[in-house]
Amino acid sequence: MNATDANTVRAAAVAAAVGRIRDIEAAQGVTRPALEAIQGELMLLARQEHLFPTSEFPPPPGGEKGANRYLLHEDPGNRFALYLNALNPGNETRPHDHTTWAVVVAVEGQELNRVYERLDDGADPERCSIHLRAEVMVEPGRGICLMPDDIHSIHTVGAVPTRHLHMYGLALERLEDRKAFDVESGRVIPYNRNFMKGNATPAAGPSPER
């Protein structure tokens, strides 16, 4: 299959998966069962590893920290944004929320997600009390579903870079009120929205679906 044909097949597979995900949200709303169903659709897409080769979706060069974030699809109004994130081992984030629903599944590589529970009532916008509730290893065959107010941190572990599909109800650059949470100090910190938007283009791929 030549590059043009491969791009067409990938674009069609992504569009079909997003269409089914759109229907799930329309029918069920933003609920944990709905996110589990969305996760199932994304896993079917992620299993088609040949659609997302490292040659087209590489991580940052030279083992650098940070992410190459490829926007695969975005609906009008910045809804249903699907990214492929490629990271090298050794990356991690602060605990943070999303303010929209999120589902993450793996094409390749392992990402440890630490999921936190907030113990305070949120009355003080600058202070929090959170504790670790669970750890979920996102890897081929296992994903994670996050409601808008769920708090998690990510840690890329293992020996190979990650290629993970991240699906959001609203595109990352539209998430203006995201927060990070410091476990030790209890500080609530604004989480920069701009650095999270798509920042990379597939080496030989089409423009993202819009």
N, C-alpha and C positions, 0 to 999 in steps of 0.2 A: 504494500500500500504506500503510495507516495504521500508527501507532506500535505498536499492540498486535500486529498481524500481523508487522511487521518484527522485533519482539522475539522472537516465537515462532519465526520462521525462523532468526534468529541462534542462539537457544538450541538449536534442533535441529541446526544445522550444527556448532556447538561440541561438543555431546554425541556426535554421530556421529564427528567427528574424534578426540576423546579416546578413544572406544571402540576405534577402529582402532589408536591409539597404545598403548593398554593391551594389546591383543593382540600387538603387535610386541614389547613388552618381555617379555611372558610367554613368547613363543616363542623370542626370541633373547637375552634377558638384556640387560645393560648393556654393549654393545660399540659400537665405532665404526660398523660396518655397521648395527646396530640404530638408532643415532642418525641415520644418514643416511636410513634409511627413515622415521623419525619426522619428520625435516625435510621429506621429500616430502609427508607428510600435512599438515603445518602450512602449507607453501607453497600447497597447494590451497585451504586455508581462507583464507589471506591474500589470495589472488587475488580473493576475493569482497569487494572493497573496500567495496561498498555496505552490507555488514553492520556495518562499523565506521566510520561517518561521523565527521568531526571535530566535527560539531554535538553528538554524544553522547559522544565521547571526546576532549575538548579537552586540550591541554597546559596547564601552569600559565599563568595570565593575565599579560598585559603582558610577555611574553618572559622571565618569571622563570626562574631556575635550579631544578633539582630535577625530579622526575618526578611526573606523575599516573599512578598504578598501579592499573589496574582489574582486579579478580579476576573472570575469566570462568567458571572451573570449578575445583572441588577435590573429589577423591574423599574418602570416609570415611578417617580416619587421615591426612588431609592429603597424600595421594598425588596425583600427576598434577595439579599446580596450573598452570593456564594464566592468564596475565595479558596485558593489553594495556598497554604502557608508552607514554605520550605525553610527549615531551620537546621543549623548544625547542633550537635550535642553540646550541652553546657549552657544553654539559654535558660533564663527563668524570669518570672515577672513577680511583682508585688501581688498580694491578694487584691482583687478588684471585682466590681460588678460590670454589667453591660447595659442595663436599662432597656434592653430588648431581649427577646428569646434568642438562644444560641444552641446549636448542635454541632459537635465536632466528631469526625470519624477519621480513621487512618487509611491512607494508601500504603504507606511504609513508615517504619520507625515508631519509637515509643515516646510518649509525652505523659509524664506523671502530673495528674491534676489533684491538687489539694483543695478540698471543698470545706468551707468554713461556715459556721453558724454565728449569727449576730445575737448577742445576749442582751444588749441594751435596747431601749425603745426608739432610738434615733432622735430623741428630743434635742440633743446638742449636735448641730450639723458639723462640728469640728472634732468630735470625740466619738469613740466607739469601743465596744468590748466584743471581741470575736474569739472563737476557739475552733480548732481543727475538728471537723466532724467525720470526714471520710477521705480516703485516697482512692483515686480511680486511674488506672493505667490505660490511656488511650493508645491502642495499637491495632493492627489489622484484626478485624472481627469484634472489636470492643470500642464503643464510643462513649460520649458523655452528653447529657441534655441539661441545659441551664435555663431556668426561668429568669425574667428580667432582674429580679432582686437577689438572685443567688450570687455568692461570692466564691471565687476560686483563684488559685495561682497555678501557673504552669511551669514545668521543669523538664526540659528535653534531656533524656537520659539514653543510655545504650551507646552503641558504637557506630550507628549510621545516622545520617540526617533524616529528618522527618519530612514527609509530604502528606499533609493532612488537609481535609476539606472542612472548612469552617462556614457554616450557614447561619445568617443572622436575619431576624425579622426586618431590620432596618440597617442600611449601610453604615459602616463604622464611622465615617466622617460626619454623619448626622447625629451621632450620640454625644450630645453636648453636656450631659450631667453625670457622666461616669465618675466613679470615685474609687480610689485605692484606700486600703485599710492597713495600718501598721499594727501588727500583732503586739509588739512589745511596748510601744509608746501610747497606743490607743488613738493616734492621730487619724483623722479622715483627710485625704489629700485629693485634690482634683486630678483626674486621670486624663492626660492630654488626648484629645480626639484626633488631632491632625496627623500625628505620627502613625496612627493605626490604619489609615486608608491604604488602598492598593498602591504598591510602590514598584511593581516589576511587571514586565511583559514577557510572555512565553518566547523562547528563543526563535521559534518558527511557527507561532500560532496566530489565530485570528484575533481581531478585537473582541472584547467581551460582549456577550449578548446583553442588549438593553431593551 
